Amino acid sequence: MSYEQTRNEIEKTFGLIPGFMNGVPQDVLVQMWPIMKTYIFEQTKIPGKYREMISLAVSATLKCPYCETFHKAAAKMNGATDEELAELGAIVGQVTFWSSVLHTLNYDMNTFMKEFQAMGEHFAKQHESAAAPTPSTS
């Protein structure tokens, strides 16, 4: 796709060409637009609501007010509720907190992986026991 075709498609999608896109080198815009168009605006394996919630979580972690504004509104347009967005904020906070702890401690990756495997085995056992039928009393 040429640069002019890309710009025409962007204008058709947004109703205008956002000014920040003028600051992107032409060859980069031609490469990046089809990816953005596909994974933000088209149907993919991940439903739009969840894609936008993922994008909002990343935006919040990056502390990007531009992306936060866009993806919060897009998540709502795709059906995300205020309650879901509040929960998303709690999840983002938890991941960020524990990541900071692990990095600050420079926690040993081999130890982490062994513990992670043990936790996975524990969760699997819990899941198996929860799914097991209970004996009936008659």
C-alpha positions in Angstrom: 0.0 0.0 0.0 1.4 3.4 -0.9 1.7 6.4 1.5 -1.3 8.1 -0.1 -3.4 5.0 0.1 -2.5 4.6 3.7 -3.5 8.2 4.5 -6.8 7.8 2.6 -7.6 4.7 4.7 -6.7 6.4 7.9 -9.0 9.3 7.0 -11.8 7.0 6.1 -11.4 5.1 9.4 -11.1 8.2 11.7 -12.9 10.9 9.6 -9.6 12.8 9.7 -5.9 12.2 9.8 -4.8 12.7 13.4 -2.0 15.2 13.5 0.4 13.0 15.4 0.4 10.6 12.4 1.9 13.4 10.3 5.0 13.1 12.6 5.6 9.5 11.7 8.0 8.7 8.9 6.1 7.7 5.7 7.6 4.3 5.5 6.9 3.6 9.2 3.3 4.7 8.8 2.7 2.5 5.8 4.0 -0.5 7.9 2.3 0.3 11.2 -1.2 1.4 10.0 -2.2 -2.1 8.7 -1.2 -3.6 12.1 -3.1 -0.9 14.0 -6.1 -1.2 11.8 -6.3 -5.0 12.1 -5.7 -5.3 15.9 -7.6 -2.3 17.0 -10.5 -1.9 14.6 -11.2 -5.3 13.0 -12.4 -8.7 14.3 -9.6 -10.8 15.6 -9.3 -13.9 17.8 -9.6 -11.6 20.8 -13.0 -9.8 21.1 -12.9 -6.0 20.9 -13.9 -5.5 24.5 -11.0 -7.6 25.8 -8.5 -6.1 23.3 -9.4 -2.6 24.5 -9.2 -3.7 28.2 -5.8 -5.2 27.5 -4.7 -2.0 25.7 -6.0 0.1 28.6 -4.1 -2.0 31.1 -0.9 -1.5 29.1 -1.7 2.2 28.7 -2.1 2.5 32.5 1.2 0.8 33.1 2.9 3.0 30.7 1.2 6.0 32.3 0.2 7.3 28.8 -2.7 9.8 29.1 -3.3 9.7 25.3 -3.6 5.9 25.1 -5.6 5.7 28.4 -8.1 8.2 27.0 -8.5 6.4 23.7 -8.6 2.8 25.1 -10.9 3.6 28.0 -13.5 5.1 25.6 -13.0 2.3 23.1 -13.4 -0.3 25.9 -16.7 1.3 26.9 -17.8 1.5 23.2 -17.1 -2.3 23.1 -19.3 -3.0 26.1 -16.9 -2.7 29.1 -18.7 -1.6 32.3 -17.5 0.8 34.9 -17.3 -2.2 37.3 -15.1 -4.1 34.8 -12.8 -1.1 34.4 -12.5 -0.7 38.1 -11.5 -4.4 38.4 -9.0 -3.9 35.6 -7.4 -1.1 37.6 -7.0 -3.4 40.6 -5.5 -6.1 38.4 -3.0 -3.6 36.8 -2.1 -2.4 40.3 -1.4 -5.9 41.5 0.7 -6.9 38.6 2.7 -3.6 38.8 3.2 -4.0 42.6 4.4 -7.6 42.5 6.6 -6.9 39.4 8.2 -4.1 41.3 8.8 -6.3 44.4 10.4 -9.1 42.3 12.6 -6.6 40.4 13.6 -4.7 43.5 14.6 -7.9 45.2 16.3 -9.1 42.0 14.6 -12.4 42.8 16.3 -15.4 41.4 14.5 -16.6 38.2 15.3 -20.3 38.8 13.8 -20.1 42.2 10.8 -18.3 40.9 10.3 -20.9 38.1 10.5 -23.8 40.6 8.0 -22.0 42.9 5.8 -21.2 39.9 5.8 -24.9 38.9 4.9 -26.0 42.4 2.0 -23.5 42.6 0.8 -24.7 39.2 0.7 -28.3 40.4 -1.1 -27.2 43.6 -3.7 -25.3 41.5 -4.2 -28.3 39.3 -4.8 -30.6 42.3 -7.3 -28.1 43.7 -9.1 -28.0 40.4 -9.2 -31.8 40.2 -10.6 -32.1 43.7 -13.2 -29.4 43.0 -14.3 -31.2 39.8 -14.5 -34.6 41.4 -18.0 -35.9 42.0 -19.1 -36.1 45.6 -20.4 -39.4 46.8 -24.2 -39.4 47.2 -25.8 -40.5 50.4 -28.9 -42.5 50.0 
